[in-house]
Amino acid sequence: MSRLFSALLLLLLFPVCALALGPRIEVTTTDVDFGTVLQGDKVEQVFTFRNAGDEPLVIDRVKSSCGCTAALVAEREIPPGGTGEVRATFDSTRFHG
């Protein structure tokens, strides 16, 4: 009887455990078109994201793909259901054409 109860308890708890998502990031804007940018201009874009999970989302680092772009995160820890921002700045000083 004890084994049956334990098995039933595990079966009942399994769906609850399966629903635990942990932190999960959802990004709304992934592409940006800055249009015409003149050499020497700096343009900026703010990317907003949401923690759609059920645990805090911790941002350890934000990395850009080249030295011409800097990315800064406003908050390092986003609570479940909370939103955060990454501010990206592109410096066109070293680009020609």
WOTATA-V634013 format. One record per pair of residues at least 24 apart in sequence whose ideal C-beta (glycine too) atoms are under 10 Angstrom apart, sorted by the first residue. I is the first residue (numbers start at 0). J is the second residue. D is the distance in Angstrom with one decimal. If there is no record, write none. Layout:
i=<I/I>
j=<J/J>
d=<D/D>
//
This chain:
i=<18/19/19/19/20/20/20/20/20/20/21/21/21/21/21/21/22/22/22/22/22/22/22/22/22/22/22/22/22/23/23/23/23/23/23/23/23/24/24/24/24/24/24/24/24/24/25/25/25/25/25/26/27/31/31/33/33/36/36/36/36/37/37/38/38/38/38/38/38/39/39/39/39/39/40/40/40/40/40/41/41/41/41/41/41/41/42/42/42/42/42/42/43/43/43/43/43/44/44/44/44/44/44/44/45/45/45/45/45/45/46/46/46/46/46/46/46/47/47/47/47/47/48/48/48/48/48/48/48/49/49/49/49/49/49/50/50/50/50/50/50/50/50/51/51/52/52/52/52/53/53/54/54/55/55/56/56/58/58/61/61/61/63/63/63/65/65/66/66/67/67/67/67>
j=<53/52/53/54/50/51/52/53/54/79/52/53/54/55/56/79/50/51/52/53/54/55/56/57/58/76/77/78/79/49/50/51/52/53/54/56/79/48/49/50/51/52/56/58/77/83/49/50/51/52/82/85/82/87/89/89/91/89/90/91/94/91/94/91/92/93/94/95/96/90/91/92/93/94/89/90/91/92/94/67/69/88/89/90/91/92/68/87/88/89/90/91/69/86/87/88/89/68/70/85/86/87/88/89/71/73/84/85/86/87/70/72/83/84/85/86/87/73/82/83/84/85/72/77/81/82/83/84/85/77/79/80/81/82/83/76/77/78/79/80/81/82/83/79/80/77/78/79/80/79/80/78/79/79/81/81/83/83/85/85/86/87/87/88/89/89/93/90/93/91/92/93/94>
d=<8.0/8.8/6.1/8.0/9.8/7.5/4.4/5.2/7.6/8.9/5.3/7.0/5.0/9.5/8.9/9.7/5.8/8.6/4.2/8.1/5.1/6.3/3.7/7.2/9.8/9.6/7.8/9.7/7.7/9.0/6.9/4.7/3.7/8.3/8.9/7.6/9.2/5.4/7.5/6.5/7.4/8.0/6.0/8.8/8.3/8.7/4.8/7.9/4.7/9.3/9.4/8.9/9.4/8.1/9.1/7.0/9.1/7.5/10.0/5.1/8.2/7.1/9.9/5.5/6.9/8.5/6.1/6.3/8.2/8.5/6.3/5.3/9.5/9.2/8.5/8.2/5.2/8.4/9.7/9.8/9.4/5.8/6.8/5.0/7.2/8.1/9.9/9.1/7.3/5.1/8.6/7.5/9.5/6.4/6.9/4.8/7.6/9.8/9.8/9.0/7.7/5.1/8.2/8.0/10.0/8.8/5.3/7.3/5.2/7.7/8.6/9.7/9.2/6.8/4.6/7.9/6.6/10.0/6.0/7.4/5.5/8.3/9.6/7.8/9.7/6.8/5.5/7.6/7.2/7.9/9.8/7.5/7.2/4.9/7.7/9.3/4.4/6.7/5.7/6.6/5.4/7.6/7.4/8.2/7.8/9.4/9.9/5.9/8.9/5.2/8.8/9.0/6.3/6.8/8.4/7.9/7.6/7.1/8.2/5.7/9.4/8.7/7.1/9.3/8.9/9.3/9.8/8.7/8.4/7.2/8.0/6.4/7.1>
//
